[in-house]
Amino acid sequence: MTSFSDLLTITMNPVQVILTLIVGLLMGLYVWFIYKKTFSGVMYSRTYGMTLVMMTIVTALMLMLINNSLTLSLGMVGALSIVRFRTAIKEPMDIAFLFWAIGAGIVLAAGLI
C-alpha cells in the first residue's frame, strides 16, 4: 500500500527539465515569430507575443510536474477548471496561435520531440 507522501514524490532529471525549458523557450519564440510575421490585424500587441512564449514554457513545466503523479494531476484539473480568460480574444487566428503554443508545451513535456 502506498502512502500519500509516496504519491507526491516527483522524480525528474534536472538536465532533462532544463533542456525541455530551453527548447520550450525556442519553440515559443518560433511561434511568436510566425505570429508577428503573419499578423494582419489592426493593432499588433507585443505582450500577446510574449504570452505565447510564456504559455509554451509554463505548459511544458506544469505537465512535467504532473506527469507521474495522479494526485497532482487531479488537483491541477480542479485548479484549472476555475480559471478562465478575462479578456475576449478578438481575432480567431490569435486563438489558433494560443493553441499552437499550448500544444508545443504539451509535446515537449511528453518528450515527443
N, C-alpha and C positions, 0 to 999 in steps of 0.2 A: 504494500500500500504506500502510495506517495503522499508526502505531506504538502501543505500549502506552500512552504518555502521552496520545496523542490520544483513546484510549478513556476515559480517566479525566477528561477535560476536561468540566466541568459549566458550562453557561451558563444562568443563571436571572436573571430580572429581580427585583431586590431589593424593589421596590414590590409586585410580584405575590406574592412569598413572604410579606411582612409582611401583606398583605391576606388571603391564604389562611389564615395562622395566626390572625389576628383573627377571621375568620369561623369557623374551626375551634373557637376558644375559645367563641364564641357558640353554635355548634351543640352543642358538648359540654355547655355549661351548660343548653341546652334539653333534651337527653337526660337530664341529671341531674335537672332539674325534673320531667319526666314520670315518671322513676323514683321520685322522692321522693313525688309525689302518688299514684301507683298502687301503692306498696309495701303489701303486705298480710301480710308475714311476721311472724315473732316478734320479731326484733331488727334494727332499721334500722342499717346501717353507713355512717357519713358518709365513711369512707375509700373504700368501694366507689364512692360517688358521685363522689368526686374522681378515682378511677381511670377512670371513664367519660369525664370531661373530658380527662384526660391522654391517654387512648387515642385520642381523636379527633385531638388535636393531633399526637401522635407519629406516628400512621399517616399523616396528611397530609404531615408533614415528611419522613418516610422515603420515601414514594412520590414526592415531588417530587425527592428526591435521586437516586433510581434510575430516574427516568422516561426519561432519554436515554442511559443507559449500560448496555450489555449486561453488561459486566464486573461492575459494581456490583450489578446485579440478580441475577446468578448467585451472587455472594458473599453477598448478603442471603438468598437462598433457603437456602444452605448454613448460614448462621448461625442462621436461624430454625428450621431443621429439628431443631436440638438443644435448642431452648427448649420447655419445657412448663410447664403450670400445676402448682405445688407444692401448692396447696390445692384441695380439692374444692369446686365450686360447688354449693350445696345446692338452690337454687331454680331451676327451669327458666326462669323469667322473667328471672333475672339473666343467663343466657346470651344470651337474646334482646336484652337491652339492651346487652350487650357486643358482639354482632354489629352492632347498630344503630350504636354508636359507631365501630366499625371501618369499617363501610360508609360512614358520613358522612365519615370521613377519606379514604377511597378516592375518593369522589365529588369532594371538594374538591381533592385532588391532581391528579385528572384534568381539572379545570377545567370540570366539568359542572354548575356552579351554576345 
